[in-house]
Amino acid sequence: MTNVTEYNRIAWNKQVKDNNKWTLPVSPELIENAKNGDWEVVLTPTIPVPKEWFGEIRGKRILCLASGGGQQGPIFSAAGADVTVFDLSEEQLNRDREVAEREGLDIKTVQGDMINLSAFENEYFDLIFHPVSNCFIPDVLPVWKECSRVLKKGGRLLSGFANPLLYLFEDREDVKDIKLEVVYSIPFSDLKDPTPERKKWFEEKKYPLEFGHTLDDQIGGQIKAGFVISGFFEDKLDIEGYPLDKIIPVFIATKADKI
C-alpha cells in the first residue's frame, strides 16, 4: 500500500526542482514592499486575501501550515510577524530558508505532516495561514482539530481548499481536452479512484497524490473543531482553457475564528 506522506514528500521535492509556480520564492522587491506595509498573499490561486482578515499582524505568532515555498512566510516576516513555516517537503522549506538568509529575516521552519502538529504547544499561535494543500492528504478532519488545539482562544484560521466538484471530471495534461463528463464520485482518492489514464499521468509526472474532500469535512469539519466561519470567498483555477473556470469557481477560502 502506498505511503501517502512519503510519496507526496518526494513528489513535492520534485515539484521544487521542476519550478512549480507554488515553489518559487518571492522577490526582494516584494519583501521590501512588505517591510513598508504594502503586501498581499493568496490562499487560493488568484484572489488576494482581504487585509481585514488578518488584522494587525506585527508581533503576532503566525503558523504557515503546509505553506512552504518561500512565498507567504517571508512576506509575513517582513511585515513584522513571528513566523513559523511548517511543511512536509524539505525542499519547500529550503525555499523559505533561502529567502530568510537573502533578506535577513527570522523565520522558523519545521518539517512534518499537517495532520500532526505535536511539535507545537497548545494555544501557541495567533493565526494559522493554510493555503490550498489539504487536497494532498486522505483525511482533513485531523487538520482542523490540530489547528484548533494550537491556536489561542480568539485566534484565527485562514484556509484555502478545493471545491469537491473539481474532482468529478477526468484530468488531462492539456486542460483544453477535459470533457465535463462525470467520471469520479466524492470523496475522491488517487489511491482507489483513478482511471488508467490519470494513474499513468501521475506516475509519469511523479505528481503528488490528491484527494477530493466533501464540503461537510472541509467546512463542517472546521465548525466541529470549534471554529466559527466568519469570512468566505470563491476563486477560479486560472489555467487558460480550463472549462470549469467559465462555469463556476473551483476553490474556496474561509476565515474561521476559534471560539
Number of C-alpha atoms within 10 A of each C-alpha: 4 8 7 17 19 13 14 20 20 18 18 22 18 19 21 20 12 10 11 12 10 15 23 16 20 18 14 12 9 17 23 16 15 19 16 12 14 12 18 16 18 19 24 25 17 14 15 13 18 13 11 7 15 14 9 12 16 15 13 17 20 25 26 22 28 25 28 32 29 24 23 23 33 32 27 26 25 26 22 21 20 21 27 24 26 26 23 23 27 20 21 31 24 16 21 28 22 16 24 19 12 10 15 10 20 18 21 16 21 18 16 19 18 25 18 13 20 12 11 13 11 15 15 16 25 20 25 23 24 25 22 21 19 25 19 20 21 19 16 20 18 15 22 22 20 18 30 25 21 22 25 18 16 13 20 27 27 23 25 25 25 27 20 20 22 18 22 17 16 19 19 13 11 10 15 12 13 16 14 11 9 11 14 17 14 16 18 22 20 18 14 8 16 17 14 8 11 16 16 12 15 16 11 9 12 16 16 23 21 20 23 27 24 18 16 11 16 25 20 14 19 26 19 14 19 18 24 17 18 11 13 13 15 18 22 20 18 14 12 10 13 16 16 20 15 10 9 15 18 20 22 21 24 23 20 24 23 21 14
